[in-house]
Each structure stands twice: as structure tokens, then as C-alpha cells.
Amino acid sequence: MKCKSLKTKTVCFLLVIALIFQSCGVYKKTPVTLEQAVTADSKVLVVNADNKIFKFIRIEQIDGIYYGYLKTKGKIEKIPLTESDLKTIRVLNKTATNIGNIAIVVGSLGVVFLVIAAIELSSWYDDWGDWDY
């Protein structure tokens, strides 16, 4: 019974860790301009002059003014952006993000199966001393 409880807890823990890491995003290393961020139409990581980090859903240009859409507490805020206040702008790398998420899921499932196999094999050898000839 103790072995099943340990196996269940271990599997649950590893699956929770996999789900947490799956929400990670990879951003391109090269900074872009606001115009390029608008045309990219994807998530954008912005660092302002005060070194505050913002992860915008997207950046839009309306009447010559740039706006970043930020998701906070279930609502979407529209924040005006000026190029002089921004330090770096980096666009989400969708390919690297997808590859990373798939690798995390496959890797964590592999670890889960290895842990289950190790637990099963360790309990498998417990009955070897009970042989009657």
C-alpha cells in the first residue's frame, strides 16, 4: 500500500511540474522596433527605462500612437507606449516556445515512466527470499 501511495504522489508531483513549465515562453534575442512588434502580431516582452518588464499580448498602432495590451486580473489593459521610454522590445519566438513545451512534456513523461519503473522494480525483488523447495 505504501508503494502505491508513493507512486501516486510522485506521478502527480511530476505532472504538476510539467504543467507549470509548459506555460513558459521563449522570446527572440534580437530587439525589434515598435513597428516590427506591431507587424509581428504576437506576444511582446518590453523593458522600459525603469527596468520594469511588461509582457504584452500584442502591440497596436492607433492614430500614430502605440498601445500595448496587457492582461491583468482577467482584464485587458491598454497602455500607451512611447519609443523614448522603452529600453528593449523582444517578440515571442513561437517555434522555440513550441519545441520547448513539447520537450518539457515528453521529458517529464519519460521521467514519470522511469520513476514508476524504478518503484515497480524495487518492489518486484522483495519476494525473492520466500522460496520453498
N, C-alpha and C positions, 0 to 999 in steps of 0.2 A: 504494500500500500504506500509505503514511504517513497518508493521508486517512482510510482505513477504521479504522486504529488510533485516530486522534484522535476520530473519530465514535463509536466503540465506548466509549472511555474517558469521553467527555463524557456520553453517554446513561446509562452505568452510574452515574456520579457524580450526575447529576441525579435519577435514580430512587432512589438511596440517600438523598439529601437529602429527597425527598418522603416516603419511608417513615419517616424519623426524625421529621419534622414531623407526620406523620399521627397519632402517638401522643399529641399534645397534648390537654389537657382545659381547658375554659373553665368557671370557677366563677362563680356569681352574685355580684354586688357587694354585695348586702344581706346582712348576717349574720342567722342564724336562731338559735333556741333549740335546746337538746338535744332537746326533744320534737318540734319540727318536723323535725330531722335524722333522728329515728327514723322518723317517718311518711313522709319523702321516700324512704327505702329506696334510696338511690343513693350514689355516692361523695361523700365529705365532706372538705373541707380545714379542718383545725383548727390554730389558732395558740395555743400555751399561753402562760402568763405569762412564761416564759423566752425567748419569741420563737422557739421551735422549731416547725417546720412538720411536720404529720403529714397524710398523705393516706390516710384510712381507706376501706376498701372499703364499709363501712356501719357504722352505729351502732345498737346494740340496747339495750333496757332489760330487765334480768332481775332480778326481785325488788327493784325500786326503784333498782338500781344500773345506771349507763350503762356500756356497754363499746364500745370502738372496735376493729374488726377491721383489723389492719394486715398487709399481705403483705410478708414479708421472707425472702429467700433460698429461695423456693419454699414456705415455710411460712406459715401464718396465725396471727398472734399476737392474743390477746385482751387488750386493755389497758383497765383501769378508768379512767373519766373522772369528774372532779368539776367541777361548774359553776364553782366559785370559782377553779380553776386554769386556766381557758380564757379566752383573750382574744377570739378571733373564731371563728365556725363558719360556713362557707360551703358550700352544696350545689352539686353539679355541674349546670351548665346543659346538658342533653342536646341541646336544639335548636341552641344556638350551637356546641357541640362538633361535632355532625354537619355543620352548614353549613361550619364552618371546615375540617374534614377533607376534605370534598368539594371546597371551593375550593382547598385546597392541592394535591390530586391533579390536578384539572383544570388549575390554573395551571401546575404543574410539567410536566404532559404537553404543554401549549401551548408552554412554554419549550423542552422537548426537541424538539418538531417544528420550532420556529423555528431552533434550533441546527443540526439536521440539514439543513434547507432552506438555511441560510446556508453550510454546508460544501459541500453539493452544488452550489449556485450558484457558489461561488468556484472549484470545480474544473471547472465546466462551461465557463467562459470561457478556460481555459488553452490550448485547441487552436485558437483563432481566428486565430493568425498562421501556420498551416501550410497555407494555401490555395494550390493550384496552378491557374493559369488556362490 
